[in-house]
Amino acid sequence: MADRILIFYGSYRSDRQGIRLADYLVRAFSARGATPELIDARAVGLPMLDRMYKEYPKGEAPATLEELAGKIRAADAFVFVTGEYNWGQQPGLKNLTDHFLEEWFWRPAAIASYSAGRLAGAHASVAWHGTLTEMGMVVISSTLTVGGIGHALDATGAPSGDAGAALAKTFPRFADDLAWWTEAAREQRARVAPPY
Ligand SMILES: Cc1cc2nc3c(=O)[nH]c(=O)nc-3n(C[C@H](O)[C@H](O)[C@H](O)COP(=O)(O)O)c2cc1C
């Protein structure tokens, strides 16, 4: 069975660069035989959090939330493509993520961080690790870190320069790690119902 992987990206900026990394990951996971789908928070367009999905009476959540909840529940794994704003998480992606809780449980998640500088969004990556853990995902230890995001991928999302070469070299191990935990979690969910 092909792994159903949701790839989340959350910059709302007009001149956003991280979308290239998100597009690259969609293509790279596809090439491995997985079934990735990009969830672009800006395109989803949720408002600032008022009610979480679960706070709506059953069947009364807005259609966008309902549709996204279904996709999250059906996914085998998640990838968070995260930039860094002032050492923190991008608010658009955090806002989307906070709309859900139980929908995330019992699946692995991986973090791909990036930034304009050489630290490649490392601070945001660390922040996401705790957030995703709190939301019931099992965060794999492999990470992707892309520095100099403006030059690491060209406009088509193809790796370029040293940072792009490093990304292309690191991706297979990152994907192998996620695939192993994805299969493990799927088998275990089939074998034993999650405890809550
Ligand atoms: C508000 C803001 C804060 C930023 N803070 C950081 C930072 O703390 N560390 C860093 O390496 N880059 C920082 N940058 C540069 C971003 O890494 C770079 O602009 C990147 O392209 C942002 O992702 P996006 O283009 O997908 O929105 C910041 C950029 C913005 C707009």
The ligand as an SDF file (V2000), in Angstrom:
LIG
                    3D

 31 33  0  0  0  0  0  0  0  0999 V2000
    9.1820   37.9480    9.8550 C   0  0  0  0  0  0  0  0  0  0  0  0
   10.4130   37.2090    9.4500 C   0  0  0  0  0  0  0  0  0  0  0  0
   11.2630   36.7330   10.4030 C   0  0  0  0  0  0  0  0  0  0  0  0
   12.3970   35.9830   10.0460 C   0  0  0  0  0  0  0  0  0  0  0  0
   13.1940   35.4610   11.0200 N   0  0  0  0  0  0  0  0  0  0  0  0
   14.1930   34.6340   10.6800 C   0  0  0  0  0  0  0  0  0  0  0  0
   14.9280   33.9520   11.6840 C   0  0  0  0  0  0  0  0  0  0  0  0
   14.6910   34.0780   12.8730 O   0  0  0  0  0  0  0  0  0  0  0  0
   15.9240   33.1280   11.2860 N   0  0  0  0  0  0  0  0  0  0  0  0
   16.2290   32.9390    9.9580 C   0  0  0  0  0  0  0  0  0  0  0  0
   17.1470   32.1780    9.6600 O   0  0  0  0  0  0  0  0  0  0  0  0
   15.5440   33.5840    8.9820 N   0  0  0  0  0  0  0  0  0  0  0  0
   14.5330   34.4090    9.3160 C   0  0  0  0  0  0  0  0  0  0  0  0
   13.8120   35.0540    8.3470 N   0  0  0  0  0  0  0  0  0  0  0  0
   14.1770   34.8430    6.9310 C   0  0  0  0  0  0  0  0  0  0  0  0
   13.4070   33.6450    6.3900 C   0  0  0  0  0  0  0  0  0  0  0  0
   14.1370   32.4670    6.6770 O   0  0  0  0  0  0  0  0  0  0  0  0
   13.1960   33.7320    4.8780 C   0  0  0  0  0  0  0  0  0  0  0  0
   12.5660   34.9740    4.5580 O   0  0  0  0  0  0  0  0  0  0  0  0
   12.3310   32.6050    4.3630 C   0  0  0  0  0  0  0  0  0  0  0  0
   12.2670   32.6920    2.9550 O   0  0  0  0  0  0  0  0  0  0  0  0
   10.9080   32.6630    4.9840 C   0  0  0  0  0  0  0  0  0  0  0  0
   10.0950   31.6140    4.5310 O   0  0  0  0  0  0  0  0  0  0  0  0
    8.9600   31.8700    3.3990 P   0  0  0  0  0  0  0  0  0  0  0  0
    9.6650   32.5690    2.2570 O   0  0  0  0  0  0  0  0  0  0  0  0
    8.4890   30.4900    3.0090 O   0  0  0  0  0  0  0  0  0  0  0  0
    7.9200   32.7350    4.0200 O   0  0  0  0  0  0  0  0  0  0  0  0
   12.6810   35.7760    8.6890 C   0  0  0  0  0  0  0  0  0  0  0  0
   11.8130   36.2880    7.7110 C   0  0  0  0  0  0  0  0  0  0  0  0
   10.6730   36.9670    8.0780 C   0  0  0  0  0  0  0  0  0  0  0  0
    9.7410   37.4440    7.0180 C   0  0  0  0  0  0  0  0  0  0  0  0
  1  2  1  0
  2  3  1  0
  2 30  2  0
  3  4  2  0
  4  5  1  0
  4 28  1  0
  5  6  2  0
  6  7  1  0
  6 13  1  0
  7  8  2  0
  7  9  1  0
  9 10  1  0
 10 11  2  0
 10 12  1  0
 12 13  2  0
 13 14  1  0
 14 15  1  0
 14 28  1  0
 15 16  1  0
 16 17  1  0
 16 18  1  0
 18 19  1  0
 18 20  1  0
 20 21  1  0
 20 22  1  0
 22 23  1  0
 23 24  1  0
 24 25  2  0
 24 26  1  0
 24 27  1  0
 28 29  2  0
 29 30  1  0
 30 31  1  0
M  END
$$$$
